[in-house]
């Protein structure tokens, strides 16, 4: 039996230990720092999409995937907030007239936008 083999299907190398081939995995020394949406996506994958999570971990693509999800989520939330603020009449004029009302409405808009985007990106 060969001491080392390479599986082209999953891109992993294996080393023979006794009667078993074990994958040659490298563990990163420290976990990267994740943002809000990355943490939410990682937790969702762990709990509800464990096979996909394991695949991403084993292939070393988890951080790349989480970064992409975070970037896409932030962009869509920002775009939705702008569109919703315009549609609901939350303007700079309102901000000058009644700051607390403007803050209340913007917080409501941001919460709604995040809920919509998270449902469609993070929890899919």
C-alpha positions as CSV (number, residue, x, y, z in Angstrom):
1,X,0.0,0.0,0.0
2,X,1.2,3.5,-0.8
3,X,2.2,5.7,2.2
4,X,0.6,8.8,0.6
5,X,-2.3,9.2,-1.8
6,X,-4.1,12.2,-3.3
7,X,-7.9,12.3,-3.9
8,X,-8.7,14.5,-6.9
9,X,-12.4,14.5,-6.1
10,X,-12.0,16.4,-2.9
11,X,-8.5,17.8,-3.3
12,X,-7.1,16.2,-0.1
13,X,-3.9,14.2,0.5
14,X,-4.0,11.2,2.8
15,X,-1.2,9.4,4.7
16,X,-1.3,5.8,5.8
17,X,-1.4,5.2,9.5
18,X,-1.7,1.6,10.4
19,X,-4.6,0.3,8.3
20,X,-6.2,3.6,7.7
21,X,-5.6,6.6,5.5
22,X,-6.1,9.9,7.4
23,X,-6.4,13.3,5.7
24,X,-3.4,15.6,5.9
25,X,-5.2,18.6,7.5
26,X,-3.6,21.8,8.7
27,X,-5.2,23.8,11.5
28,X,-4.9,27.5,11.4
29,X,-3.1,28.8,14.4
30,X,-5.8,31.3,15.3
31,X,-9.3,31.7,14.2
32,X,-10.0,34.8,12.0
33,X,-12.1,37.6,13.5
34,X,-15.6,37.5,12.0
35,X,-18.2,40.3,11.7
36,X,-21.9,40.1,12.7
37,X,-23.2,38.6,9.5
38,X,-20.3,36.1,9.3
39,X,-21.0,34.9,12.8
40,X,-24.7,34.5,12.0
41,X,-23.9,32.5,8.8
42,X,-21.4,30.3,10.5
43,X,-23.8,29.5,13.3
44,X,-26.6,28.7,10.8
45,X,-24.3,26.4,8.8
46,X,-23.2,24.6,12.0
47,X,-26.8,24.0,13.2
48,X,-28.8,23.5,10.0
49,X,-26.3,22.7,7.1
50,X,-23.7,20.6,8.9
51,X,-22.6,18.8,5.8
52,X,-21.9,22.0,3.9
53,X,-20.2,23.4,7.0
54,X,-17.9,20.4,7.3
55,X,-17.1,20.5,3.6
56,X,-16.1,24.2,3.8
57,X,-14.0,23.5,6.9
58,X,-12.2,20.5,5.3
59,X,-11.5,22.3,2.1
60,X,-10.3,25.5,3.8
61,X,-13.0,27.6,2.2
62,X,-15.0,28.5,5.3
63,X,-13.4,31.9,5.8
64,X,-13.7,32.8,2.1
65,X,-17.4,31.8,2.1
66,X,-18.1,33.8,5.3
67,X,-16.3,36.9,3.9
68,X,-18.3,36.7,0.7
69,X,-21.6,36.4,2.6
70,X,-20.7,39.3,4.9
71,X,-19.8,41.5,1.9
72,X,-22.9,40.7,0.0
73,X,-25.2,41.1,3.1
74,X,-23.7,44.5,4.0
75,X,-24.1,45.8,0.4
76,X,-27.7,44.7,0.2
77,X,-28.6,46.1,3.6
78,X,-27.1,49.4,2.7
79,X,-28.9,49.5,-0.6
80,X,-32.3,48.5,1.0
81,X,-31.9,51.1,3.7
82,X,-31.4,53.9,1.1
83,X,-34.4,52.7,-0.9
84,X,-36.6,52.3,2.1
85,X,-35.6,55.7,3.5
86,X,-36.4,57.4,0.2
87,X,-39.8,55.6,-0.1
88,X,-40.8,56.3,3.5
89,X,-39.8,60.0,3.3
90,X,-36.9,59.9,5.8
91,X,-34.9,62.8,4.6
92,X,-32.2,65.2,5.8
93,X,-35.0,67.8,6.2
94,X,-36.7,65.5,8.8
95,X,-33.3,65.0,10.5
96,X,-33.0,68.8,10.9
97,X,-36.6,69.2,12.1
98,X,-36.9,66.3,14.5
99,X,-33.8,64.3,15.1
100,X,-35.4,61.7,17.5
101,X,-38.1,60.9,14.9
102,X,-35.4,60.6,12.2
103,X,-33.4,58.2,14.4
104,X,-36.5,56.1,15.3
105,X,-37.5,55.8,11.6
106,X,-33.9,54.9,10.5
107,X,-33.5,52.3,13.2
108,X,-36.8,50.8,12.1
109,X,-35.7,50.8,8.4
110,X,-32.4,49.2,9.2
111,X,-34.0,46.5,11.3
112,X,-36.4,45.7,8.5
113,X,-33.7,45.7,5.9
114,X,-31.5,43.4,7.9
115,X,-34.4,41.0,8.5
116,X,-35.1,40.8,4.8
117,X,-31.5,40.4,3.7
118,X,-30.7,37.8,6.4
119,X,-33.7,35.7,5.5
120,X,-32.6,35.7,1.8
121,X,-28.8,35.4,2.2
122,X,-27.6,34.2,5.6
123,X,-30.4,31.7,6.3
124,X,-30.4,30.0,2.9
